[in-house]
Amino acid sequence: MERFREYSASAALDSFYTAQISAAMQTISHVLMISAGLGTIIFGVFRVLNGDMTVGGLVASMILVWRVLAPLQTGFISLTRVTQVKSSITQINGLMNIKGERDQHALVTPIKQMEGFVTFARVSIRYSPDSDPALVGVSFEIEPGEVLCVVGGNGSGKSTVLKLLAGMYAPQAGSIRVDNMDIRQMDTVELRHAVGYVPQTIQFFYGTIAQNLRLADPTATEEDMYRACELAAVLDDILALKQGSGKWARSGFDVRIGDSASGQMPTSLLQRLNLARGYLKKSPIMLFDEPGNGLDYAGDQAFMRAVESMRGKTTVLMVTHRPSHMKLADKILWLEYGNVRAFGPSAEVLAQMPKDFV
């Protein structure tokens, strides 16, 4: 938060100064244009009255003056771009100078092949000193290959469980162990390479569909992408996509997304692409945060088939509100205000829940 506050304040000041310079340049250019035109008219009127110039000559002179000054006005306004470029370079340099999570030349021991045994032991965390705890003494265990559904109301800490396991945050109390190893003893970057994560908020960078999918696995082959997209029931939709015309025409995995055009795509298509990116990683631990959001019936059925195919091979943690997803679970973790309300086999926990819970 402190780093963000510092950089955002610097960016805001740079934008303010750029706006001031831009306004000054525009004002100066307009004054010059109007002054030049007014001066030409005054001078020309006296020349016409003295008989040294015709009215047509005055009109031609005015046209010539406007034609000459128009590029000069454009040049004045373009000078403001220099300040904008300088500001952008400063911000990029500041971003690149932020210290990374690990030293670039640090010796890292790759994590051995994980089985997917996950243990939370009295884990607690609060995001800021003046906020309520997001989790308080949360404890549970998941065997390799099991499917766990995390349920609860808004603000109960469901997404926090996934983010802690993905190494996005560190617990302030308790421990999180994967295959009996505390994740604080693992290299964070290596841990994230071994965990697949499908976030609740769909985010794509401006680029092709293939480039966005390969963010999860840069070495993925076309066959891998076809497999992941088929698992997410989005392959046919991707192959049917067309973009542009002529030499700018794109289709299939070469279609660009991540800009304003993405907002015109169906939400179900974007969510299935989001899931396909997660499937592409082939991780021993998969985390799904509200995977059913935006999915149509066919997409939801495809997701449930994908989870069934992972059972026994991949440890799955899923934040959900859908009863159909809970029926897939081997275990359910019910959270309430950051505390464990119930945990155990899905049938036992479902029996404790009120009928109007979901």
C-alpha positions as CSV (number, residue, x, y, z in Angstrom):
1,M,0.0,0.0,0.0
2,E,2.8,2.4,0.8
3,R,4.6,1.7,-2.5
4,F,1.3,2.1,-4.4
5,R,0.5,5.3,-2.6
6,E,4.0,6.7,-3.5
7,Y,3.9,5.8,-7.1
8,S,0.2,6.8,-7.6
9,A,0.9,10.2,-6.1
10,S,4.0,10.6,-8.4
11,A,1.9,9.6,-11.4
12,A,-0.9,12.0,-10.4
13,L,1.5,14.9,-10.1
14,D,3.1,14.1,-13.4
15,S,-0.3,14.1,-15.0
16,F,-1.2,17.4,-13.4
17,Y,2.0,19.0,-14.7
18,T,1.4,17.6,-18.2
19,A,-2.1,18.9,-18.2
20,Q,-0.8,22.4,-17.2
21,I,1.8,22.4,-20.0
22,S,-0.7,21.2,-22.5
23,A,-3.2,23.9,-21.6
24,A,-0.5,26.6,-21.8
25,M,0.7,25.4,-25.2
26,Q,-2.8,25.3,-26.6
27,T,-3.5,28.8,-25.2
28,I,-0.3,30.2,-26.8
29,S,-1.0,28.5,-30.1
30,H,-4.6,29.9,-30.2
31,V,-3.4,33.4,-29.3
32,L,-0.7,33.3,-32.1
33,M,-3.3,32.1,-34.6
34,I,-5.8,34.7,-33.7
35,S,-3.2,37.5,-33.4
36,A,-1.7,36.6,-36.8
37,G,-5.2,36.5,-38.5
38,L,-6.2,39.8,-36.9
39,G,-2.9,41.4,-37.8
40,T,-3.2,40.3,-41.4
41,I,-6.8,41.7,-41.7
42,I,-5.8,45.1,-40.2
43,F,-2.7,45.4,-42.4
44,G,-4.7,44.2,-45.5
45,V,-7.6,46.6,-44.9
46,F,-5.3,49.6,-45.0
47,R,-3.6,48.2,-48.1
48,V,-7.0,47.7,-49.8
49,L,-8.1,51.3,-48.9
50,N,-4.9,52.7,-50.3
51,G,-5.4,50.7,-53.5
52,D,-2.3,48.7,-53.1
53,M,-4.2,45.4,-52.7
54,T,-7.4,44.0,-54.0
55,V,-10.0,42.3,-51.8
56,G,-9.2,39.0,-53.5
57,G,-5.6,39.5,-52.6
58,L,-6.5,40.0,-49.0
59,V,-8.6,36.9,-49.0
60,A,-5.8,34.9,-50.6
61,S,-3.3,36.3,-48.0
62,M,-5.6,35.2,-45.1
63,I,-5.9,31.7,-46.6
64,L,-2.1,31.5,-46.9
65,V,-1.6,32.7,-43.3
66,W,-4.0,30.1,-42.0
67,R,-2.3,27.4,-44.1
68,V,1.2,28.3,-42.8
69,L,0.2,28.7,-39.1
70,A,-1.9,25.4,-38.9
71,P,1.2,23.2,-38.9
72,L,2.8,25.5,-36.3
73,Q,-0.2,25.1,-34.1
74,T,0.0,21.4,-34.4
75,G,3.7,21.5,-33.5
76,F,3.0,23.5,-30.4
77,I,0.4,21.0,-29.2
78,S,2.7,18.1,-30.1
79,L,5.3,19.5,-27.8
80,T,3.2,18.4,-24.9
81,R,3.7,14.7,-25.9
82,V,7.4,15.1,-25.0
83,T,6.3,15.7,-21.4
84,Q,4.0,12.7,-21.5
85,V,6.7,10.5,-22.9
86,K,9.1,11.6,-20.2
87,S,6.5,10.9,-17.5
88,S,5.8,7.5,-18.9
89,I,9.5,6.6,-19.0
90,T,9.8,7.7,-15.4
91,Q,6.9,5.5,-14.3
92,I,8.2,2.5,-16.2
93,N,11.7,3.0,-14.7
94,G,10.1,3.1,-11.2
95,L,8.2,-0.1,-11.9
96,M,11.2,-1.9,-13.2
97,N,13.2,-0.8,-10.1
98,I,10.8,-2.4,-7.6
99,K,12.6,-5.1,-5.8
100,G,11.4,-8.6,-6.8
101,E,10.3,-11.4,-4.5
102,R,13.6,-13.1,-4.9
103,D,17.1,-12.1,-6.0
104,Q,17.6,-12.5,-9.8
105,H,20.8,-14.5,-9.2
106,A,19.7,-16.5,-6.2
107,L,20.2,-20.2,-6.2
108,V,16.8,-21.9,-6.2
109,T,16.1,-25.5,-5.5
110,P,13.2,-26.6,-7.7
111,I,10.3,-28.1,-5.9
112,K,10.0,-31.8,-6.3
113,Q,6.9,-33.3,-7.8
114,M,4.0,-32.6,-5.5
115,E,1.4,-35.1,-4.5
116,G,-1.0,-32.5,-3.3
117,F,-1.4,-33.1,0.4
118,V,-2.5,-29.8,1.9
119,T,-2.7,-28.9,5.6
120,F,-3.9,-25.6,7.2
121,A,-2.9,-25.5,10.9
122,R,-4.6,-22.7,12.9
123,V,-4.0,-20.1,10.1
124,S,-4.9,-16.5,10.9
125,I,-4.4,-13.3,8.8
126,R,-5.7,-9.8,8.7
127,Y,-5.0,-7.5,5.7
128,S,-4.4,-4.3,7.8
129,P,-3.9,-3.6,11.5
130,D,-7.2,-1.7,11.7
131,S,-9.3,-4.3,9.9
132,D,-11.1,-7.4,11.1
133,P,-9.2,-10.7,10.7
134,A,-9.9,-12.4,7.4
135,L,-9.2,-15.8,8.9
136,V,-9.0,-16.9,12.5
137,G,-7.4,-20.2,13.5
138,V,-8.5,-22.1,10.4
139,S,-7.5,-25.7,10.3
140,F,-8.2,-28.5,7.8
141,E,-6.5,-31.2,5.7
142,I,-7.0,-32.4,2.2
143,E,-5.6,-35.7,0.9
144,P,-4.0,-35.9,-2.6
145,G,-6.6,-36.0,-5.4
146,E,-9.5,-34.9,-3.2
147,V,-12.0,-32.2,-4.2
148,L,-12.7,-29.5,-1.5
149,C,-15.5,-26.9,-1.8
150,V,-15.0,-23.8,0.3
151,V,-18.3,-22.1,1.1
152,G,-19.5,-19.2,3.2
153,G,-21.0,-15.8,3.0
154,N,-19.4,-12.7,1.6
155,G,-16.3,-11.7,3.6
156,S,-16.0,-15.0,5.3
157,G,-12.5,-15.6,4.0
158,K,-13.1,-18.1,1.2
159,S,-10.9,-16.4,-1.4
160,T,-8.2,-15.7,1.2
161,V,-7.8,-19.5,1.7
162,L,-6.9,-19.8,-2.0
163,K,-4.6,-16.8,-2.1
164,L,-2.7,-18.0,1.0
165,L,-2.1,-21.4,-0.6
166,A,-1.0,-19.8,-3.9
167,G,1.6,-17.8,-1.9
168,M,0.0,-14.4,-2.6
169,Y,0.0,-13.6,1.1
170,A,1.8,-15.1,4.1
171,P,-0.2,-16.2,7.2
172,Q,0.5,-14.1,10.3
173,A,-0.2,-17.1,12.6
174,G,-0.3,-20.8,12.1
175,S,1.2,-22.7,9.1
176,I,0.3,-23.9,5.7
177,R,1.9,-27.2,4.6
178,V,2.1,-28.8,1.2
179,D,3.3,-32.4,1.3
180,N,4.3,-31.8,4.9
181,M,6.5,-28.9,4.0
182,D,5.8,-25.4,5.2
183,I,5.2,-23.1,2.2
184,R,7.3,-20.4,3.9
185,Q,10.3,-22.7,3.4
186,M,9.6,-22.9,-0.3
187,D,10.6,-20.4,-2.9
188,T,7.4,-18.4,-3.6
189,V,7.9,-18.3,-7.4
190,E,8.5,-22.1,-7.5
191,L,5.4,-22.6,-5.4
192,R,3.2,-20.6,-7.8
193,H,4.6,-22.6,-10.7
194,A,3.3,-25.8,-9.0
195,V,-0.2,-24.4,-8.2
196,G,-2.9,-23.6,-10.8
197,Y,-5.1,-20.7,-10.0
198,V,-8.3,-19.5,-11.8
199,P,-9.3,-16.1,-10.2
200,Q,-12.8,-14.9,-9.8
201,T,-12.1,-11.7,-11.8
202,I,-11.5,-12.4,-15.4
203,Q,-8.4,-10.5,-16.6
204,F,-6.8,-10.7,-20.1
205,F,-3.8,-8.7,-21.4
206,Y,-4.0,-7.2,-24.8
207,G,-2.8,-9.9,-27.1
208,T,-3.9,-13.0,-28.9
209,I,-5.9,-15.8,-27.3
210,A,-2.8,-18.1,-27.6
211,Q,-0.6,-15.5,-25.8
212,N,-3.1,-15.1,-23.0
213,L,-3.4,-18.8,-22.5
214,R,0.3,-19.3,-22.5
215,L,0.7,-17.0,-19.5
216,A,-0.1,-20.0,-17.4
217,D,2.4,-22.2,-19.2
218,P,4.8,-20.4,-21.7
219,T,6.1,-23.8,-23.0
220,A,2.6,-25.2,-23.9
221,T,2.3,-26.6,-27.3
222,E,-0.7,-26.2,-29.7
223,E,-1.8,-29.7,-28.7
224,D,-1.8,-28.7,-25.1
225,M,-3.9,-25.6,-25.8
226,Y,-6.4,-27.6,-27.9
227,R,-6.7,-30.1,-25.0
228,A,-7.3,-27.4,-22.4
229,C,-9.8,-25.6,-24.5
230,E,-11.7,-28.8,-25.3
231,L,-11.8,-29.5,-21.6
232,A,-13.3,-26.1,-21.0
233,A,-15.8,-26.6,-24.0
234,V,-14.5,-23.4,-25.7
235,L,-12.5,-24.9,-28.6
236,D,-15.2,-24.7,-31.2
237,D,-16.0,-21.1,-30.2
238,I,-12.4,-20.1,-30.5
239,L,-12.0,-21.7,-34.0
240,A,-15.2,-19.9,-35.1
241,L,-13.9,-16.4,-34.1
242,K,-13.0,-13.9,-36.9
243,Q,-11.4,-10.5,-36.5
244,G,-10.5,-7.8,-39.1
245,S,-10.5,-8.1,-42.9
246,G,-8.0,-8.3,-45.7
247,K,-4.3,-8.6,-44.7
248,W,-5.4,-7.7,-41.1
249,A,-7.7,-10.7,-40.8
250,R,-7.3,-13.0,-37.8
251,S,-9.1,-16.1,-36.7
252,G,-9.0,-18.8,-34.0
253,F,-6.2,-18.5,-31.5
254,D,-4.8,-15.5,-33.3
255,V,-7.8,-13.3,-32.4
256,R,-6.8,-10.4,-30.1
257,I,-8.5,-9.9,-26.8
258,G,-7.9,-7.8,-23.7
259,D,-9.1,-4.5,-25.1
260,S,-12.6,-2.8,-25.5
261,A,-13.6,-5.5,-28.0
262,S,-13.4,-8.1,-25.2
263,G,-16.4,-6.4,-23.5
264,Q,-18.5,-7.4,-26.5
265,M,-17.8,-11.1,-26.1
266,P,-20.2,-13.3,-24.1
267,T,-19.3,-13.5,-20.4
268,S,-19.6,-17.3,-20.7
269,L,-16.9,-17.4,-23.4
270,L,-14.5,-15.2,-21.4
271,Q,-15.0,-17.4,-18.3
272,R,-14.4,-20.6,-20.3
273,L,-11.2,-19.0,-21.6
274,N,-10.3,-18.2,-18.0
275,L,-10.8,-21.8,-17.1
276,A,-8.9,-23.1,-20.1
277,R,-5.9,-21.0,-19.0
278,G,-6.0,-22.8,-15.7
279,Y,-6.4,-26.3,-17.2
280,L,-3.3,-25.6,-19.4
281,K,-1.0,-25.6,-16.4
282,K,-1.5,-29.3,-15.4
283,S,-0.7,-28.5,-11.8
284,P,-0.9,-31.0,-8.9
285,I,-3.0,-28.4,-7.0
286,M,-5.8,-26.5,-8.7
287,L,-7.6,-23.5,-7.2
288,F,-10.9,-22.3,-8.6
289,D,-12.4,-19.0,-7.2
290,E,-16.1,-18.9,-8.1
291,P,-15.6,-20.8,-11.4
292,G,-19.4,-20.9,-12.1
293,N,-19.7,-17.1,-12.4
294,G,-20.9,-16.2,-15.9
295,L,-21.0,-19.8,-17.2
296,D,-24.0,-21.0,-19.1
297,Y,-25.5,-24.4,-18.6
298,A,-23.2,-26.1,-21.2
299,G,-20.1,-24.4,-19.8
300,D,-21.0,-25.4,-16.2
301,Q,-21.5,-29.0,-17.2
302,A,-18.1,-29.0,-19.0
303,F,-16.5,-27.6,-15.8
304,M,-18.0,-30.3,-13.6
305,R,-16.8,-33.0,-16.1
306,A,-13.3,-31.4,-15.9
307,V,-13.3,-31.6,-12.1
308,E,-14.4,-35.2,-12.3
309,S,-11.5,-36.0,-14.6
310,M,-9.1,-34.4,-12.1
311,R,-10.4,-36.4,-9.1
312,G,-7.7,-38.7,-7.8
313,K,-5.0,-37.1,-9.8
314,T,-5.2,-33.4,-8.8
315,T,-6.0,-31.8,-5.5
316,V,-8.9,-29.3,-6.2
317,L,-9.9,-26.4,-4.0
318,M,-13.0,-24.6,-5.2
319,V,-14.8,-21.6,-3.8
320,T,-18.4,-21.9,-4.9
321,H,-22.1,-21.2,-4.0
322,R,-23.6,-23.7,-6.5
323,P,-25.2,-26.9,-5.0
324,S,-24.2,-28.9,-8.1
325,H,-20.5,-28.1,-7.4
326,M,-20.9,-29.0,-3.8
327,K,-22.2,-32.5,-4.8
328,L,-18.8,-33.0,-6.6
329,A,-16.9,-32.4,-3.4
330,D,-15.2,-35.1,-1.2
331,K,-15.0,-32.5,1.6
332,I,-16.6,-29.1,2.4
333,L,-15.1,-26.3,4.4
334,W,-17.8,-24.0,5.7
335,L,-16.4,-20.6,6.8
336,E,-18.2,-17.9,8.7
337,Y,-16.6,-14.5,9.6
338,G,-13.1,-16.0,9.1
339,N,-13.8,-19.0,11.4
340,V,-14.4,-22.6,10.5
341,R,-18.1,-23.3,11.0
342,A,-17.9,-26.9,9.8
343,F,-15.4,-29.2,8.0
344,G,-15.7,-32.8,6.9
345,P,-17.2,-35.1,4.3
346,S,-19.6,-33.3,2.0
347,A,-22.7,-35.3,3.1
348,E,-22.1,-34.5,6.8
349,V,-21.5,-30.7,6.2
350,L,-24.4,-30.4,3.8
351,A,-26.7,-31.9,6.5
352,Q,-25.7,-29.1,8.9
353,M,-26.4,-26.3,6.4
354,P,-29.8,-24.5,6.4
355,K,-31.9,-25.3,3.4
356,D,-31.8,-21.7,2.3
357,F,-28.0,-21.4,2.6
358,V,-27.4,-21.7,-1.2
